[in-house]
Amino acid sequence: MGRIAHPLFPGQRRSALALGARIRLARLRRRMTQADLATRANVNRLTLSRLERGELTVSLDVLFRVLGVLGLDGDLDSIARDDELGRQLQDAPLHRPVKRKPTPR
């Protein structure tokens, strides 16, 4: 039995396609063929092709190795670095007004 495909939201799909295109451009700027990059990253050329097309069935391991060969693995440190929404959710209870007990007269 195969895996169930879960569709992406349109914005996520655009991001995946853009990531694949950026990886492809980085490879071409380095004047590498898909076969060269695949060999150096120790992945199958068809897997690399899927990554460059923005298909998200490729493992993170492959992404890390490809970015490493391209010298772009430092970019991984910027993923989720500034979690603004998470900080807002964490700080939300801090901004509630304090309920004071009535003082006796």
Buried (B, 14 or more C-beta within 10 A) or exposed (E): EEEEEEEEEEEEEEBBBEBBEBBBEBBEEEEBEBEBBBBBBEBEBEBBBBBBBBEBEBEEEBBEBBBBBBEEBEEEEEEEEEEEEEEEEEEEEEEEEEEEEEEEE
